[in-house]
Amino acid sequence: MFSAAQYEAVISEIEQGTKTFEAKLAEVIPAADRVSSQWYVGEVLGDLLQWIARRTVEVGTEILNFILDVLKGATAPVFMFIDAYKWIDFKATANGVSTDVTVQNLVINSSDWSGQGHDAYLNAAAAQSTAAGRIGSIAKTASDNLLLCAGAGLAFYILVAGVVAKLIVEVVAATTAISTAVFSAVGAMIFLESGVVNVTAIVTALGLLSAFLGTQVNALVTLHGEAADPTSFPNGAWPKSNSAQYSDGTVKDGDADWSLKDD
């Protein structure tokens, strides 16, 4: 289920987290430079720490840029959620029309009106009721698919937020390990190892999200087919929606099949 408030909080957390992560990355190389200049740190260890620091920043920057690219699609679930609600409103309107123009609601009781005109009127009304109900069903399906897509987007960005939080902890730990110069080489390497795992987690989630959205695309294609299928619409066409489409309404202009003609 999609929650707009939760989604906004998650995206804000990611945006703030990327800024913090970038700031922590900027501290890695200076930390290596400081510890390498100490008298008790040998040249070999100092060079190793500086290499690890540079690689940490390189890998971290690549990860950061990847996450920033992922964030470019962050507005999509919000618009999907908004559009889903619009489709629900449309469904309610269409179903209301379908109910209002059923034969049961339009039958004129205790009336002298009968005959071919009466029957044709009720038949046309019934067709319009069926068409409106079909539109309501299509609107509901569209809304359901959009909500599912928005929910999948929320789940994905929750995972990204968790990865960003882990990256911050790990780069801080790497910087601390470098600064202490006590088992610093081993400690600093932890970020390089875990960074690959974290990126793999995002890529895997991105693949699952893409597969899910691909399924939804197929569902929307099917939905388009439902909308284009004329079988439930009067005379095989969508109901006409306004009086401008019935502009040829004069009885004496002579160009309509039913108009009156002077002999």
C-alpha positions in Angstrom: 0.0 0.0 0.0 1.3 3.4 -0.9 1.5 6.2 1.7 2.3 9.7 0.4 3.6 10.8 3.8 5.8 7.7 4.2 7.1 8.1 0.6 7.9 11.8 1.2 9.8 10.9 4.4 11.8 8.1 2.6 12.8 10.4 -0.3 13.8 13.1 2.2 15.9 10.5 4.1 17.7 9.4 0.9 18.4 13.0 -0.2 19.8 13.9 3.3 21.7 10.6 3.4 23.4 11.2 0.1 24.6 14.6 1.3 25.9 13.1 4.5 27.6 10.3 2.6 29.2 12.8 0.2 30.5 14.8 3.2 31.9 11.7 4.9 33.7 10.6 1.7 35.4 14.0 1.6 37.0 13.2 5.0 38.6 9.9 3.9 41.7 11.1 2.0 42.6 13.9 4.5 42.5 11.2 7.3 44.9 9.0 5.3 47.2 12.0 4.7 47.3 12.9 8.4 48.1 9.4 9.6 50.6 8.7 6.9 52.6 11.7 8.0 53.0 10.4 11.5 56.5 9.1 12.5 55.2 5.8 13.8 53.6 4.8 10.4 56.0 3.1 8.0 56.2 4.1 4.4 54.7 0.9 3.1 51.7 1.1 5.5 51.3 4.8 4.7 51.2 4.2 1.0 48.7 1.3 1.5 46.4 3.5 3.6 46.5 6.3 1.0 45.7 3.8 -1.8 42.8 2.4 0.2 41.6 5.9 0.9 41.7 6.9 -2.8 39.9 3.7 -3.8 37.3 4.2 -1.1 36.5 7.7 -2.5 36.4 6.4 -6.1 34.1 3.5 -5.3 32.0 5.7 -3.0 31.6 8.4 -5.6 30.5 5.8 -8.2 27.9 4.5 -5.8 26.8 8.0 -4.9 26.3 8.9 -8.6 24.4 5.7 -9.1 22.0 6.5 -6.3 21.6 10.0 -7.5 20.6 8.6 -11.0 18.1 6.3 -9.3 16.6 9.3 -7.5 15.8 11.0 -10.8 12.7 8.7 -11.0 11.5 9.5 -7.5 8.6 11.7 -8.6 7.0 8.9 -10.7 5.3 7.0 -7.8 3.8 10.3 -6.5 2.2 11.0 -9.9 1.0 7.4 -10.2 -0.7 7.8 -6.8 -2.3 11.1 -7.8 -3.5 9.6 -11.1 -4.9 6.5 -9.3 -7.1 8.7 -7.2 -8.3 10.6 -10.3 -9.3 7.3 -11.9 -11.2 6.3 -8.7 -13.2 9.5 -8.9 -13.8 8.8 -12.6 -15.0 5.3 -11.7 -17.4 6.7 -9.2 -18.8 9.1 -11.7 -19.2 6.5 -14.4 -20.8 4.0 -12.1 -23.2 6.7 -10.9 -24.2 7.3 -14.5 -24.6 3.6 -15.0 -27.0 3.3 -12.0 -29.0 6.4 -12.9 -29.8 5.3 -16.5 -30.7 1.7 -15.8 -34.1 0.6 -17.2 -35.4 0.2 -13.7 -34.7 3.8 -12.9 -36.1 5.1 -16.2 -39.3 3.1 -16.5 -42.2 5.5 -16.4 -44.9 3.9 -14.2 -48.5 4.7 -14.4 -48.0 6.4 -17.8 -49.9 6.3 -21.0 -46.6 6.4 -22.9 -46.0 3.1 -24.7 -45.2 1.8 -28.1 -42.2 1.8 -30.4 -40.8 5.1 -29.1 -41.1 4.0 -25.5 -39.3 0.7 -26.3 -36.6 2.4 -28.3 -36.0 4.9 -25.5 -35.5 2.1 -22.9 -33.3 0.1 -25.2 -31.1 3.1 -25.8 -30.9 3.8 -22.1 -30.0 0.3 -21.2 -27.1 0.4 -23.7 -25.9 3.7 -22.2 -26.0 2.1 -18.7 -23.9 -0.9 -19.9 -21.4 1.4 -21.5 -21.0 3.6 -18.4 -20.5 0.5 -16.3 -17.8 -0.7 -18.7 -16.1 2.7 -18.4 -16.3 2.4 -14.6 -14.7 -1.0 -14.7 -11.8 0.2 -16.9 -11.2 3.2 -14.6 -11.0 0.8 -11.6 -8.5 -1.4 -13.3 -6.4 1.6 -14.3 -6.4 2.9 -10.7 -5.5 -0.5 -9.3 -2.5 -0.8 -11.6 -1.3 2.7 -10.8 -1.5 2.0 -7.0 0.5 -1.2 -7.4 3.2 0.6 -9.3 3.3 3.4 -6.7 3.6 0.8 -3.9 6.4 -0.9 -5.7 8.2 2.4 -6.1 7.9 3.0 -2.4 9.3 -0.4 -1.5 12.2 0.1 -3.8 13.2 3.5 -2.3 12.8 2.1 1.2 15.6 -0.3 0.2 17.7 2.5 -1.2 17.3 4.5 2.0 18.6 1.5 4.0 21.6 1.1 1.7 22.5 4.7 2.0 22.3 4.5 5.8 24.7 1.5 5.7 27.1 3.2 3.4 27.4 6.2 5.8 28.1 3.9 8.7 30.7 1.9 6.7 32.5 5.0 5.3 32.7 6.4 8.8 34.1 3.1 10.1 36.7 3.1 7.2 37.8 6.6 8.0 38.1 5.8 11.7 40.2 2.7 10.8 42.5 4.8 8.7 42.9 7.4 11.3 43.8 5.0 14.1 46.6 3.3 12.1 45.9 0.2 14.3 44.7 -2.6 12.0 43.7 0.3 9.8 44.4 -1.4 6.5 42.1 -4.3 7.3 39.4 -2.0 8.7 39.5 0.4 5.8 39.0 -2.5 3.3 35.6 -3.3 4.8 34.0 -0.4 2.8 35.4 -1.6 -0.5 34.1 -5.1 0.1 30.7 -4.0 1.4 30.2 -1.4 -1.3 29.9 -4.0 -3.9 27.3 -5.9 -1.9 25.3 -2.7 -1.3 25.3 -1.8 -5.0 24.4 -5.4 -5.9 21.4 -5.1 -3.6 20.2 -1.9 -5.3 20.7 -3.4 -8.8 18.8 -6.6 -7.8 16.0 -4.5 -6.4 16.0 -2.4 -9.6 15.8 -5.5 -11.7 12.8 -6.8 -9.7 11.2 -3.4 -9.9 11.7 -3.3 -13.7 10.2 -6.8 -14.1 7.2 -5.8 -12.0 6.6 -2.6 -14.0 7.0 -4.6 -17.2 4.1 -6.8 -16.0 2.1 -3.7 -15.3 2.8 -2.4 -18.8 1.4 -5.6 -20.2 -1.7 -5.1 -18.0 -2.1 -1.5 -19.2 -1.8 -2.8 -22.8 -4.6 -5.3 -22.1 -6.6 -2.4 -20.5 -6.2 -0.4 -23.7 -7.6 -3.3 -25.6 -10.6 -3.3 -23.2 -11.1 0.4 -23.8 -10.9 0.0 -27.6 -13.2 -3.1 -27.7 -16.6 -1.8 -29.0 -18.8 -4.7 -27.9 -20.2 -3.0 -24.8 -20.8 0.4 -26.3 -24.0 1.5 -28.2 -23.7 0.8 -31.9 -20.1 -0.4 -31.3 -18.8 3.1 -30.4 -18.1 5.1 -27.2 -21.2 7.0 -26.0 -21.4 10.5 -27.4 -20.8 12.9 -24.6 -22.2 16.3 -25.6 -25.0 17.9 -27.6 -22.6 19.4 -30.1 -22.3 15.9 -31.6 -26.0 16.0 -32.3 -25.9 19.3 -34.2 -28.0 18.1 -37.2 -31.3 18.4 -35.3 -33.5 20.4 -37.6 -36.5 18.7 -39.0 -36.8 20.6 -42.3 -33.2 21.0 -43.6 -33.7 18.1 -45.9 -30.3 16.4 -45.3 -31.2 14.0 -42.5 -32.9 10.7 -43.1 -35.7 11.6 -40.8 -36.2 15.2 -41.6 -39.5 16.5 -43.0 -39.5 17.4 -46.7 -42.0 19.6 -48.6 -43.6 17.8 -51.5 
